[in-house]
Amino acid sequence: MKRIAEIERKTKETDIRLTLNLDGKGASSIDTGIPFLDHMFELLSAHGFIDIDIKAKGDTEIDYHHTVEDIGICLGSAINKALGDKKGITRYGFAIVPMDEALARVVIDISNRPYLSYRVSLKKSVTGQFDINILKELFKAVVNNAGITMHIELLSGADAHHAAESVFKAFARALDQAAQIDERLDAVPSTKGLL
């Protein structure tokens, strides 16, 4: 079974096409119109072994908000679609990832219960032209559209670039773990029989 999904979203503010393969090798082709976000999605792909292709155009002349949030909507929708009936998935994923002085922890439950706990706080949140505080909107859109519970914590860190990298790498590893097929399972991983 191929766990591949393609999502297209076109609004007055954005035009996005996103394809992902949950069982990929970490290949990516990313063009969001936001170079720092391109870098983060390349990390997600490489460290989560997810093949991702994103082409996005948005009203970045206003700011990055609409583009970042709508990419999150597309990513969450694609994850949900690629997971299919979720039969046999591990369901839970956990990663702690360092990037120099930064250390992030991400915990995921593919539960069909969207919830985001986002505890990332920095004195200086801007790297280049990108304010990493907007990543909360991306992850909120991901959990709402993927139907996952996710806790993201920056345990330490001072540099915004390093903090964002550690968060994305930890997200990648936790998602890869949670989405893996466990050969011992022949049903949805819930005592209710339904996620």
PyMOL CGO cylinders between C-alpha atoms (Angstrom):
from pymol import cmd
from pymol.cgo import CYLINDER

trace = [
    CYLINDER, 0.00, 0.00, 0.00, 1.42, 3.34, -1.06, 0.3, 1, 1, 1, 1, 1, 1,
    CYLINDER, 1.42, 3.34, -1.06, 0.93, 6.10, 1.48, 0.3, 1, 1, 1, 1, 1, 1,
    CYLINDER, 0.93, 6.10, 1.48, 1.04, 9.04, -0.89, 0.3, 1, 1, 1, 1, 1, 1,
    CYLINDER, 1.04, 9.04, -0.89, -1.19, 12.11, -1.00, 0.3, 1, 1, 1, 1, 1, 1,
    CYLINDER, -1.19, 12.11, -1.00, -1.52, 15.20, -3.14, 0.3, 1, 1, 1, 1, 1, 1,
    CYLINDER, -1.52, 15.20, -3.14, -3.34, 18.30, -1.92, 0.3, 1, 1, 1, 1, 1, 1,
    CYLINDER, -3.34, 18.30, -1.92, -4.14, 21.45, -3.85, 0.3, 1, 1, 1, 1, 1, 1,
    CYLINDER, -4.14, 21.45, -3.85, -5.46, 24.61, -2.22, 0.3, 1, 1, 1, 1, 1, 1,
    CYLINDER, -5.46, 24.61, -2.22, -6.22, 27.81, -4.06, 0.3, 1, 1, 1, 1, 1, 1,
    CYLINDER, -6.22, 27.81, -4.06, -7.64, 30.89, -2.35, 0.3, 1, 1, 1, 1, 1, 1,
    CYLINDER, -7.64, 30.89, -2.35, -7.50, 34.62, -3.03, 0.3, 1, 1, 1, 1, 1, 1,
    CYLINDER, -7.50, 34.62, -3.03, -4.39, 34.67, -0.83, 0.3, 1, 1, 1, 1, 1, 1,
    CYLINDER, -4.39, 34.67, -0.83, -2.49, 31.50, -1.75, 0.3, 1, 1, 1, 1, 1, 1,
    CYLINDER, -2.49, 31.50, -1.75, -2.05, 28.86, -4.45, 0.3, 1, 1, 1, 1, 1, 1,
    CYLINDER, -2.05, 28.86, -4.45, -0.47, 25.66, -3.11, 0.3, 1, 1, 1, 1, 1, 1,
    CYLINDER, -0.47, 25.66, -3.11, 0.21, 22.18, -4.44, 0.3, 1, 1, 1, 1, 1, 1,
    CYLINDER, 0.21, 22.18, -4.44, 1.74, 19.71, -1.99, 0.3, 1, 1, 1, 1, 1, 1,
    CYLINDER, 1.74, 19.71, -1.99, 2.59, 16.05, -2.56, 0.3, 1, 1, 1, 1, 1, 1,
    CYLINDER, 2.59, 16.05, -2.56, 4.04, 13.74, 0.07, 0.3, 1, 1, 1, 1, 1, 1,
    CYLINDER, 4.04, 13.74, 0.07, 5.05, 10.12, 0.41, 0.3, 1, 1, 1, 1, 1, 1,
    CYLINDER, 5.05, 10.12, 0.41, 5.20, 8.96, 4.04, 0.3, 1, 1, 1, 1, 1, 1,
    CYLINDER, 5.20, 8.96, 4.04, 7.38, 6.00, 3.03, 0.3, 1, 1, 1, 1, 1, 1,
    CYLINDER, 7.38, 6.00, 3.03, 9.93, 7.97, 1.05, 0.3, 1, 1, 1, 1, 1, 1,
    CYLINDER, 9.93, 7.97, 1.05, 13.66, 8.41, 1.25, 0.3, 1, 1, 1, 1, 1, 1,
    CYLINDER, 13.66, 8.41, 1.25, 13.80, 12.10, 2.18, 0.3, 1, 1, 1, 1, 1, 1,
    CYLINDER, 13.80, 12.10, 2.18, 13.71, 13.59, -1.31, 0.3, 1, 1, 1, 1, 1, 1,
    CYLINDER, 13.71, 13.59, -1.31, 12.30, 17.10, -1.57, 0.3, 1, 1, 1, 1, 1, 1,
    CYLINDER, 12.30, 17.10, -1.57, 11.50, 19.85, -4.03, 0.3, 1, 1, 1, 1, 1, 1,
    CYLINDER, 11.50, 19.85, -4.03, 10.37, 22.89, -2.06, 0.3, 1, 1, 1, 1, 1, 1,
    CYLINDER, 10.37, 22.89, -2.06, 9.42, 26.35, -3.34, 0.3, 1, 1, 1, 1, 1, 1,
    CYLINDER, 9.42, 26.35, -3.34, 7.21, 28.22, -0.87, 0.3, 1, 1, 1, 1, 1, 1,
    CYLINDER, 7.21, 28.22, -0.87, 8.35, 31.71, -1.79, 0.3, 1, 1, 1, 1, 1, 1,
    CYLINDER, 8.35, 31.71, -1.79, 9.81, 31.93, 1.74, 0.3, 1, 1, 1, 1, 1, 1,
    CYLINDER, 9.81, 31.93, 1.74, 13.46, 30.77, 1.71, 0.3, 1, 1, 1, 1, 1, 1,
    CYLINDER, 13.46, 30.77, 1.71, 13.66, 30.02, 5.45, 0.3, 1, 1, 1, 1, 1, 1,
    CYLINDER, 13.66, 30.02, 5.45, 10.50, 27.90, 5.27, 0.3, 1, 1, 1, 1, 1, 1,
    CYLINDER, 10.50, 27.90, 5.27, 11.96, 26.04, 2.27, 0.3, 1, 1, 1, 1, 1, 1,
    CYLINDER, 11.96, 26.04, 2.27, 14.94, 25.18, 4.47, 0.3, 1, 1, 1, 1, 1, 1,
    CYLINDER, 14.94, 25.18, 4.47, 12.70, 23.91, 7.29, 0.3, 1, 1, 1, 1, 1, 1,
    CYLINDER, 12.70, 23.91, 7.29, 10.71, 21.66, 4.93, 0.3, 1, 1, 1, 1, 1, 1,
    CYLINDER, 10.71, 21.66, 4.93, 13.93, 20.26, 3.45, 0.3, 1, 1, 1, 1, 1, 1,
    CYLINDER, 13.93, 20.26, 3.45, 14.88, 19.30, 7.02, 0.3, 1, 1, 1, 1, 1, 1,
    CYLINDER, 14.88, 19.30, 7.02, 11.45, 17.75, 7.62, 0.3, 1, 1, 1, 1, 1, 1,
    CYLINDER, 11.45, 17.75, 7.62, 11.81, 15.68, 4.48, 0.3, 1, 1, 1, 1, 1, 1,
    CYLINDER, 11.81, 15.68, 4.48, 15.38, 14.54, 5.12, 0.3, 1, 1, 1, 1, 1, 1,
    CYLINDER, 15.38, 14.54, 5.12, 15.01, 13.69, 8.82, 0.3, 1, 1, 1, 1, 1, 1,
    CYLINDER, 15.01, 13.69, 8.82, 11.52, 12.19, 8.55, 0.3, 1, 1, 1, 1, 1, 1,
    CYLINDER, 11.52, 12.19, 8.55, 12.25, 10.11, 5.42, 0.3, 1, 1, 1, 1, 1, 1,
    CYLINDER, 12.25, 10.11, 5.42, 9.26, 11.78, 3.79, 0.3, 1, 1, 1, 1, 1, 1,
    CYLINDER, 9.26, 11.78, 3.79, 9.33, 12.70, 0.11, 0.3, 1, 1, 1, 1, 1, 1,
    CYLINDER, 9.33, 12.70, 0.11, 7.80, 16.17, -0.18, 0.3, 1, 1, 1, 1, 1, 1,
    CYLINDER, 7.80, 16.17, -0.18, 7.08, 18.37, -3.16, 0.3, 1, 1, 1, 1, 1, 1,
    CYLINDER, 7.08, 18.37, -3.16, 5.68, 21.83, -2.41, 0.3, 1, 1, 1, 1, 1, 1,
    CYLINDER, 5.68, 21.83, -2.41, 4.95, 24.64, -4.84, 0.3, 1, 1, 1, 1, 1, 1,
    CYLINDER, 4.95, 24.64, -4.84, 3.36, 27.66, -3.16, 0.3, 1, 1, 1, 1, 1, 1,
    CYLINDER, 3.36, 27.66, -3.16, 2.58, 31.21, -4.14, 0.3, 1, 1, 1, 1, 1, 1,
    CYLINDER, 2.58, 31.21, -4.14, 1.13, 33.57, -1.59, 0.3, 1, 1, 1, 1, 1, 1,
    CYLINDER, 1.13, 33.57, -1.59, 0.65, 37.22, -0.73, 0.3, 1, 1, 1, 1, 1, 1,
    CYLINDER, 0.65, 37.22, -0.73, 4.09, 37.42, 0.87, 0.3, 1, 1, 1, 1, 1, 1,
    CYLINDER, 4.09, 37.42, 0.87, 4.27, 41.10, -0.04, 0.3, 1, 1, 1, 1, 1, 1,
    CYLINDER, 4.27, 41.10, -0.04, 1.77, 41.62, 2.82, 0.3, 1, 1, 1, 1, 1, 1,
    CYLINDER, 1.77, 41.62, 2.82, 3.44, 39.19, 5.22, 0.3, 1, 1, 1, 1, 1, 1,
    CYLINDER, 3.44, 39.19, 5.22, 4.09, 35.44, 5.54, 0.3, 1, 1, 1, 1, 1, 1,
    CYLINDER, 4.09, 35.44, 5.54, 1.03, 34.55, 7.64, 0.3, 1, 1, 1, 1, 1, 1,
    CYLINDER, 1.03, 34.55, 7.64, -1.39, 33.34, 4.96, 0.3, 1, 1, 1, 1, 1, 1,
    CYLINDER, -1.39, 33.34, 4.96, 1.25, 31.32, 3.11, 0.3, 1, 1, 1, 1, 1, 1,
    CYLINDER, 1.25, 31.32, 3.11, 2.63, 29.67, 6.26, 0.3, 1, 1, 1, 1, 1, 1,
    CYLINDER, 2.63, 29.67, 6.26, -0.82, 28.80, 7.64, 0.3, 1, 1, 1, 1, 1, 1,
    CYLINDER, -0.82, 28.80, 7.64, -2.14, 27.48, 4.32, 0.3, 1, 1, 1, 1, 1, 1,
    CYLINDER, -2.14, 27.48, 4.32, 0.95, 25.30, 3.82, 0.3, 1, 1, 1, 1, 1, 1,
    CYLINDER, 0.95, 25.30, 3.82, 0.23, 23.90, 7.28, 0.3, 1, 1, 1, 1, 1, 1,
    CYLINDER, 0.23, 23.90, 7.28, -3.35, 23.16, 6.21, 0.3, 1, 1, 1, 1, 1, 1,
    CYLINDER, -3.35, 23.16, 6.21, -2.08, 21.34, 3.12, 0.3, 1, 1, 1, 1, 1, 1,
    CYLINDER, -2.08, 21.34, 3.12, 0.58, 19.41, 5.03, 0.3, 1, 1, 1, 1, 1, 1,
    CYLINDER, 0.58, 19.41, 5.03, -1.91, 18.28, 7.70, 0.3, 1, 1, 1, 1, 1, 1,
    CYLINDER, -1.91, 18.28, 7.70, -4.47, 17.29, 5.06, 0.3, 1, 1, 1, 1, 1, 1,
    CYLINDER, -4.47, 17.29, 5.06, -1.83, 15.34, 3.14, 0.3, 1, 1, 1, 1, 1, 1,
    CYLINDER, -1.83, 15.34, 3.14, -0.64, 13.50, 6.25, 0.3, 1, 1, 1, 1, 1, 1,
    CYLINDER, -0.64, 13.50, 6.25, -4.23, 12.53, 7.10, 0.3, 1, 1, 1, 1, 1, 1,
    CYLINDER, -4.23, 12.53, 7.10, -4.97, 11.39, 3.55, 0.3, 1, 1, 1, 1, 1, 1,
    CYLINDER, -4.97, 11.39, 3.55, -1.71, 9.43, 3.23, 0.3, 1, 1, 1, 1, 1, 1,
    CYLINDER, -1.71, 9.43, 3.23, -2.35, 7.62, 6.53, 0.3, 1, 1, 1, 1, 1, 1,
    CYLINDER, -2.35, 7.62, 6.53, -5.62, 6.27, 5.12, 0.3, 1, 1, 1, 1, 1, 1,
    CYLINDER, -5.62, 6.27, 5.12, -7.54, 4.12, 7.59, 0.3, 1, 1, 1, 1, 1, 1,
    CYLINDER, -7.54, 4.12, 7.59, -4.53, 4.20, 9.98, 0.3, 1, 1, 1, 1, 1, 1,
    CYLINDER, -4.53, 4.20, 9.98, -4.64, 0.43, 10.35, 0.3, 1, 1, 1, 1, 1, 1,
    CYLINDER, -4.64, 0.43, 10.35, -1.40, -0.91, 11.82, 0.3, 1, 1, 1, 1, 1, 1,
    CYLINDER, -1.40, -0.91, 11.82, 0.29, 2.43, 12.52, 0.3, 1, 1, 1, 1, 1, 1,
    CYLINDER, 0.29, 2.43, 12.52, 2.46, 2.79, 15.60, 0.3, 1, 1, 1, 1, 1, 1,
    CYLINDER, 2.46, 2.79, 15.60, 0.36, 5.85, 16.50, 0.3, 1, 1, 1, 1, 1, 1,
    CYLINDER, 0.36, 5.85, 16.50, 2.79, 7.44, 18.99, 0.3, 1, 1, 1, 1, 1, 1,
    CYLINDER, 2.79, 7.44, 18.99, 6.04, 9.18, 18.20, 0.3, 1, 1, 1, 1, 1, 1,
    CYLINDER, 6.04, 9.18, 18.20, 8.61, 10.98, 20.33, 0.3, 1, 1, 1, 1, 1, 1,
    CYLINDER, 8.61, 10.98, 20.33, 11.87, 12.78, 19.60, 0.3, 1, 1, 1, 1, 1, 1,
    CYLINDER, 11.87, 12.78, 19.60, 14.32, 15.05, 21.37, 0.3, 1, 1, 1, 1, 1, 1,
    CYLINDER, 14.32, 15.05, 21.37, 16.70, 16.73, 18.93, 0.3, 1, 1, 1, 1, 1, 1,
    CYLINDER, 16.70, 16.73, 18.93, 19.59, 19.13, 19.59, 0.3, 1, 1, 1, 1, 1, 1,
    CYLINDER, 19.59, 19.13, 19.59, 20.89, 21.83, 17.28, 0.3, 1, 1, 1, 1, 1, 1,
    CYLINDER, 20.89, 21.83, 17.28, 23.91, 23.35, 18.95, 0.3, 1, 1, 1, 1, 1, 1,
    CYLINDER, 23.91, 23.35, 18.95, 22.55, 25.16, 22.04, 0.3, 1, 1, 1, 1, 1, 1,
    CYLINDER, 22.55, 25.16, 22.04, 18.91, 24.49, 21.10, 0.3, 1, 1, 1, 1, 1, 1,
    CYLINDER, 18.91, 24.49, 21.10, 17.06, 21.38, 22.23, 0.3, 1, 1, 1, 1, 1, 1,
    CYLINDER, 17.06, 21.38, 22.23, 13.50, 20.56, 21.19, 0.3, 1, 1, 1, 1, 1, 1,
    CYLINDER, 13.50, 20.56, 21.19, 11.09, 17.81, 22.18, 0.3, 1, 1, 1, 1, 1, 1,
    CYLINDER, 11.09, 17.81, 22.18, 8.12, 16.78, 20.03, 0.3, 1, 1, 1, 1, 1, 1,
    CYLINDER, 8.12, 16.78, 20.03, 5.57, 14.14, 21.04, 0.3, 1, 1, 1, 1, 1, 1,
    CYLINDER, 5.57, 14.14, 21.04, 2.83, 13.00, 18.64, 0.3, 1, 1, 1, 1, 1, 1,
    CYLINDER, 2.83, 13.00, 18.64, -0.32, 10.92, 18.98, 0.3, 1, 1, 1, 1, 1, 1,
    CYLINDER, -0.32, 10.92, 18.98, -2.11, 10.19, 15.71, 0.3, 1, 1, 1, 1, 1, 1,
    CYLINDER, -2.11, 10.19, 15.71, -5.41, 10.11, 17.57, 0.3, 1, 1, 1, 1, 1, 1,
    CYLINDER, -5.41, 10.11, 17.57, -7.96, 11.92, 15.40, 0.3, 1, 1, 1, 1, 1, 1,
    CYLINDER, -7.96, 11.92, 15.40, -8.13, 14.43, 18.26, 0.3, 1, 1, 1, 1, 1, 1,
    CYLINDER, -8.13, 14.43, 18.26, -6.50, 17.67, 17.10, 0.3, 1, 1, 1, 1, 1, 1,
    CYLINDER, -6.50, 17.67, 17.10, -4.59, 19.44, 19.84, 0.3, 1, 1, 1, 1, 1, 1,
    CYLINDER, -4.59, 19.44, 19.84, -1.41, 21.51, 19.88, 0.3, 1, 1, 1, 1, 1, 1,
    CYLINDER, -1.41, 21.51, 19.88, 0.62, 22.40, 22.92, 0.3, 1, 1, 1, 1, 1, 1,
    CYLINDER, 0.62, 22.40, 22.92, 3.31, 24.79, 21.71, 0.3, 1, 1, 1, 1, 1, 1,
    CYLINDER, 3.31, 24.79, 21.71, 5.90, 25.95, 24.23, 0.3, 1, 1, 1, 1, 1, 1,
    CYLINDER, 5.90, 25.95, 24.23, 8.58, 27.74, 22.24, 0.3, 1, 1, 1, 1, 1, 1,
    CYLINDER, 8.58, 27.74, 22.24, 9.78, 31.01, 23.71, 0.3, 1, 1, 1, 1, 1, 1,
    CYLINDER, 9.78, 31.01, 23.71, 12.81, 33.05, 22.74, 0.3, 1, 1, 1, 1, 1, 1,
    CYLINDER, 12.81, 33.05, 22.74, 14.01, 36.55, 23.62, 0.3, 1, 1, 1, 1, 1, 1,
    CYLINDER, 14.01, 36.55, 23.62, 14.82, 37.13, 19.95, 0.3, 1, 1, 1, 1, 1, 1,
    CYLINDER, 14.82, 37.13, 19.95, 12.60, 35.19, 17.56, 0.3, 1, 1, 1, 1, 1, 1,
    CYLINDER, 12.60, 35.19, 17.56, 13.70, 36.66, 14.22, 0.3, 1, 1, 1, 1, 1, 1,
    CYLINDER, 13.70, 36.66, 14.22, 16.23, 35.00, 11.94, 0.3, 1, 1, 1, 1, 1, 1,
    CYLINDER, 16.23, 35.00, 11.94, 16.95, 36.92, 8.75, 0.3, 1, 1, 1, 1, 1, 1,
    CYLINDER, 16.95, 36.92, 8.75, 13.51, 38.17, 7.65, 0.3, 1, 1, 1, 1, 1, 1,
    CYLINDER, 13.51, 38.17, 7.65, 11.59, 35.31, 9.28, 0.3, 1, 1, 1, 1, 1, 1,
    CYLINDER, 11.59, 35.31, 9.28, 9.96, 35.46, 12.73, 0.3, 1, 1, 1, 1, 1, 1,
    CYLINDER, 9.96, 35.46, 12.73, 9.77, 31.88, 13.98, 0.3, 1, 1, 1, 1, 1, 1,
    CYLINDER, 9.77, 31.88, 13.98, 6.77, 32.76, 16.18, 0.3, 1, 1, 1, 1, 1, 1,
    CYLINDER, 6.77, 32.76, 16.18, 4.62, 32.27, 13.07, 0.3, 1, 1, 1, 1, 1, 1,
    CYLINDER, 4.62, 32.27, 13.07, 5.53, 28.57, 13.08, 0.3, 1, 1, 1, 1, 1, 1,
    CYLINDER, 5.53, 28.57, 13.08, 2.90, 28.10, 15.79, 0.3, 1, 1, 1, 1, 1, 1,
    CYLINDER, 2.90, 28.10, 15.79, 0.27, 28.88, 13.14, 0.3, 1, 1, 1, 1, 1, 1,
    CYLINDER, 0.27, 28.88, 13.14, 1.79, 26.31, 10.80, 0.3, 1, 1, 1, 1, 1, 1,
    CYLINDER, 1.79, 26.31, 10.80, 1.76, 23.57, 13.42, 0.3, 1, 1, 1, 1, 1, 1,
    CYLINDER, 1.76, 23.57, 13.42, -1.76, 24.50, 14.58, 0.3, 1, 1, 1, 1, 1, 1,
    CYLINDER, -1.76, 24.50, 14.58, -2.96, 24.07, 10.99, 0.3, 1, 1, 1, 1, 1, 1,
    CYLINDER, -2.96, 24.07, 10.99, -1.09, 20.75, 10.73, 0.3, 1, 1, 1, 1, 1, 1,
    CYLINDER, -1.09, 20.75, 10.73, -2.68, 19.22, 13.84, 0.3, 1, 1, 1, 1, 1, 1,
    CYLINDER, -2.68, 19.22, 13.84, -6.17, 20.48, 12.98, 0.3, 1, 1, 1, 1, 1, 1,
    CYLINDER, -6.17, 20.48, 12.98, -6.04, 18.98, 9.49, 0.3, 1, 1, 1, 1, 1, 1,
    CYLINDER, -6.04, 18.98, 9.49, -4.07, 15.82, 10.27, 0.3, 1, 1, 1, 1, 1, 1,
    CYLINDER, -4.07, 15.82, 10.27, -6.14, 14.97, 13.34, 0.3, 1, 1, 1, 1, 1, 1,
    CYLINDER, -6.14, 14.97, 13.34, -3.15, 14.61, 15.65, 0.3, 1, 1, 1, 1, 1, 1,
    CYLINDER, -3.15, 14.61, 15.65, -2.25, 15.62, 19.17, 0.3, 1, 1, 1, 1, 1, 1,
    CYLINDER, -2.25, 15.62, 19.17, 1.19, 17.22, 19.29, 0.3, 1, 1, 1, 1, 1, 1,
    CYLINDER, 1.19, 17.22, 19.29, 3.29, 18.70, 22.07, 0.3, 1, 1, 1, 1, 1, 1,
    CYLINDER, 3.29, 18.70, 22.07, 6.21, 20.88, 20.98, 0.3, 1, 1, 1, 1, 1, 1,
    CYLINDER, 6.21, 20.88, 20.98, 8.66, 22.21, 23.55, 0.3, 1, 1, 1, 1, 1, 1,
    CYLINDER, 8.66, 22.21, 23.55, 11.87, 24.15, 23.17, 0.3, 1, 1, 1, 1, 1, 1,
    CYLINDER, 11.87, 24.15, 23.17, 13.77, 22.86, 26.19, 0.3, 1, 1, 1, 1, 1, 1,
    CYLINDER, 13.77, 22.86, 26.19, 16.70, 25.23, 25.69, 0.3, 1, 1, 1, 1, 1, 1,
    CYLINDER, 16.70, 25.23, 25.69, 18.06, 27.58, 23.08, 0.3, 1, 1, 1, 1, 1, 1,
    CYLINDER, 18.06, 27.58, 23.08, 18.83, 31.20, 22.29, 0.3, 1, 1, 1, 1, 1, 1,
    CYLINDER, 18.83, 31.20, 22.29, 19.28, 31.34, 18.53, 0.3, 1, 1, 1, 1, 1, 1,
    CYLINDER, 19.28, 31.34, 18.53, 16.02, 31.47, 16.53, 0.3, 1, 1, 1, 1, 1, 1,
    CYLINDER, 16.02, 31.47, 16.53, 17.46, 29.57, 13.56, 0.3, 1, 1, 1, 1, 1, 1,
    CYLINDER, 17.46, 29.57, 13.56, 18.78, 26.77, 15.75, 0.3, 1, 1, 1, 1, 1, 1,
    CYLINDER, 18.78, 26.77, 15.75, 15.50, 26.61, 17.69, 0.3, 1, 1, 1, 1, 1, 1,
    CYLINDER, 15.50, 26.61, 17.69, 13.44, 26.26, 14.51, 0.3, 1, 1, 1, 1, 1, 1,
    CYLINDER, 13.44, 26.26, 14.51, 15.79, 23.59, 13.15, 0.3, 1, 1, 1, 1, 1, 1,
    CYLINDER, 15.79, 23.59, 13.15, 15.61, 21.53, 16.32, 0.3, 1, 1, 1, 1, 1, 1,
    CYLINDER, 15.61, 21.53, 16.32, 11.80, 21.78, 16.33, 0.3, 1, 1, 1, 1, 1, 1,
    CYLINDER, 11.80, 21.78, 16.33, 11.45, 20.72, 12.68, 0.3, 1, 1, 1, 1, 1, 1,
    CYLINDER, 11.45, 20.72, 12.68, 13.93, 17.87, 13.03, 0.3, 1, 1, 1, 1, 1, 1,
    CYLINDER, 13.93, 17.87, 13.03, 12.17, 16.61, 16.16, 0.3, 1, 1, 1, 1, 1, 1,
    CYLINDER, 12.17, 16.61, 16.16, 8.80, 16.90, 14.39, 0.3, 1, 1, 1, 1, 1, 1,
    CYLINDER, 8.80, 16.90, 14.39, 10.21, 14.92, 11.47, 0.3, 1, 1, 1, 1, 1, 1,
    CYLINDER, 10.21, 14.92, 11.47, 11.52, 12.11, 13.67, 0.3, 1, 1, 1, 1, 1, 1,
    CYLINDER, 11.52, 12.11, 13.67, 8.39, 11.91, 15.83, 0.3, 1, 1, 1, 1, 1, 1,
    CYLINDER, 8.39, 11.91, 15.83, 6.09, 11.86, 12.80, 0.3, 1, 1, 1, 1, 1, 1,
    CYLINDER, 6.09, 11.86, 12.80, 8.17, 9.15, 11.11, 0.3, 1, 1, 1, 1, 1, 1,
    CYLINDER, 8.17, 9.15, 11.11, 7.98, 7.02, 14.25, 0.3, 1, 1, 1, 1, 1, 1,
    CYLINDER, 7.98, 7.02, 14.25, 4.23, 7.53, 14.79, 0.3, 1, 1, 1, 1, 1, 1,
    CYLINDER, 4.23, 7.53, 14.79, 3.36, 6.81, 11.15, 0.3, 1, 1, 1, 1, 1, 1,
    CYLINDER, 3.36, 6.81, 11.15, 5.38, 3.58, 10.92, 0.3, 1, 1, 1, 1, 1, 1,
    CYLINDER, 5.38, 3.58, 10.92, 3.53, 0.35, 10.31, 0.3, 1, 1, 1, 1, 1, 1,
    CYLINDER, 3.53, 0.35, 10.31, 3.90, -2.12, 13.18, 0.3, 1, 1, 1, 1, 1, 1,
    CYLINDER, 3.90, -2.12, 13.18, 3.66, -5.66, 11.77, 0.3, 1, 1, 1, 1, 1, 1,
    CYLINDER, 3.66, -5.66, 11.77, 2.20, -6.89, 15.08, 0.3, 1, 1, 1, 1, 1, 1,
    CYLINDER, 2.20, -6.89, 15.08, -0.90, -4.77, 14.53, 0.3, 1, 1, 1, 1, 1, 1,
    CYLINDER, -0.90, -4.77, 14.53, -3.67, -5.82, 12.18, 0.3, 1, 1, 1, 1, 1, 1,
    CYLINDER, -3.67, -5.82, 12.18, -6.16, -3.16, 13.28, 0.3, 1, 1, 1, 1, 1, 1,
    CYLINDER, -6.16, -3.16, 13.28, -6.41, 0.49, 14.22, 0.3, 1, 1, 1, 1, 1, 1,
    CYLINDER, -6.41, 0.49, 14.22, -4.26, 1.03, 17.34, 0.3, 1, 1, 1, 1, 1, 1,
    CYLINDER, -4.26, 1.03, 17.34, -7.07, 1.85, 19.76, 0.3, 1, 1, 1, 1, 1, 1,
    CYLINDER, -7.07, 1.85, 19.76, -9.00, -0.18, 22.32, 0.3, 1, 1, 1, 1, 1, 1,
    CYLINDER, -9.00, -0.18, 22.32, -12.11, 1.62, 20.98, 0.3, 1, 1, 1, 1, 1, 1,
    CYLINDER, -12.11, 1.62, 20.98, -11.54, 0.10, 17.54, 0.3, 1, 1, 1, 1, 1, 1,
    CYLINDER, -11.54, 0.10, 17.54, -11.62, 3.56, 16.02, 0.3, 1, 1, 1, 1, 1, 1,
    CYLINDER, -11.62, 3.56, 16.02, -9.39, 6.61, 16.01, 0.3, 1, 1, 1, 1, 1, 1,
]
cmd.load_cgo(trace, "trace")
